Amino acid sequence: MSELSEPHSAAYMGPQRDLFWNPDHVELLGRRFQLARAKSVLDVGSGQGHWGRLIDRVTAPDATTVGVDFEPAWVAEATLQARAAGLGDRFRYQQGSAESLPFADASFDLVTCQTLLIHVRDPSAVIAEMVRVTKPGGLVLAAEPNNRAGVLVETFPSPDSSPETLVRRLAFYLICEHGKIVLGEGDNSVGDRVPGYFAAAGLQAVQTFMSDKTWPLTPPYDGDEQQSIARLLAKDADSGTWLGRSRDDSWRLYRAGGGTATDFDRCWEERMQEAKAVAAAIETRQLHTAGGVIHYIVGGWRTYA
């Protein structure tokens, strides 16, 4: 996988990555995709190993998992976390490129990724590699979002934002997202296109489902989960970032996407005002949100032919 610009989502999200899926929904997906048949698993772009450890609950009891990631720091961290979870005998991690996986053809029963394709220049090339190392009759499984939808989820302390403000917020995001595509750093909303990529790669019986998980906040934000979500939402105000990106990095993407400096300055100031309003509402226990997200899981089977 090509080198990622900061912030890598594994660093930005941290423990929140364990909140993407409800455990009972993962069990349902396990039945739908017959994951209990998988005895050998490859987690591509494994990051800190959250996804691989999660689906291990619904694969074969003796399944082995290999994680591959471009970044050595995540390889080391995932190895430590697997050992801490008592999985060190069945999990191992190594450095490698998603565009050129260091494994023989037809090596794994299940080849999977989570929030990897949003970071790569050519999703089709990565999916082709995933298919290549999947055994005939095996499954390719990708969990990827449509992140632009989240920009319109109401996480603000009041519904007073004008239509013009909402349009500028979405336009700002879309221009940055386009800049990321132009720079070859991935597409944050690739999830909607994954079924088409799978079909083009020759996978059969492609199915798509959606995580039923939301990130709700209800004062007083009791419990570890709501506390974790509250900290993440307040993080931008504390660090002067938006969606985890610094001003300089956001300007780099905005400029690449065709935006002007004048428009960027105005929009950035609005984003910072919003971040501060969210942080203040959390601090005073005034923020309520259902916290909706769009996160797909797409699976397709490699044929025997």
C-alpha positions, 0 to 999 in steps of 0.5 A: 500500500502506498505511504499514508499521510497523517492522520492514519485512521488507526491513529485518529480513531484509536479505541473507537475502532472497536465500536464500528460493529455490535457484537450480535450483528457480527455474529449475524454476519458470521452466519450470513457469510458462513465465516465459521468455515474459515480456518485461514484468514488474511487481514489486509491493511490490518492496522492495530488488528481491531478487525481481525480480532473482531471477526475471529469470534465468528470464524473457526475456533482454530482459525489462524489469522495473518495481518499485513500492513504497510506501516511497521508501527502498526505491525508491532502494535497489532502483535502486542495487542494480539498477545495481550488478548491471548491470541498470540499462538494463532495471530501473526503480523507482517509488513507488506503492500496491499497492491502486492501481497507477499503470499502465494495464490489461493492461500486463504479461506477468507481475505478481508479488510476494514477501512483499507480501500479508502486509503489506496490509489487503486481499489481495483488493484488491491481487490485483485490481489485479495482475490488472487490469494483467496482459495477457490470457494473462499470469501473476500470480505471488505468493510468500508464506509461512505464518510461523506454521509457523516458530514450531514449527521447532526452532531451540533448543539442546536438545529440552527445551522442555516442551509448555506452553512450546511452546504459550505460544510459539505462542499468543504468536505467534498473538495478535500475528499476530491483532493485526496483522490487527485493526490492518489491517497484514496477515496473516503467514500469508496464503500458505495462502489465496492460491490461493483469492484467485486463484480468486476473482479469476478467474485460471485454472489456478492452481498452487501450489508450495513453496520447497525451500529451508531455512536449516540450521545445522551447526557450524562454520557455514562459508560466507557463507550459514550465517554470514548465517543465524547472524547473523540468529538471533542478532540478537534477543538482541543487539537485545532483539527477537523475530522482529525486533520490539521489545518495545513493538511486540510489545506493541502487536500483542499488546494489539490481538490481545486479550492481557493485560499480565500474560501478555505480560510472562511470554511476553516474558521467555520469548522473550528467554530463548530468544533468548539461549539461541540466541545462546549456542549459536551462539557456542559452535557447539552449535546444529544445525537443519534450518531448515525454512520454508513459503514458497509460490509461487502462479501463475494465468493471466488469461483472454483473455475 
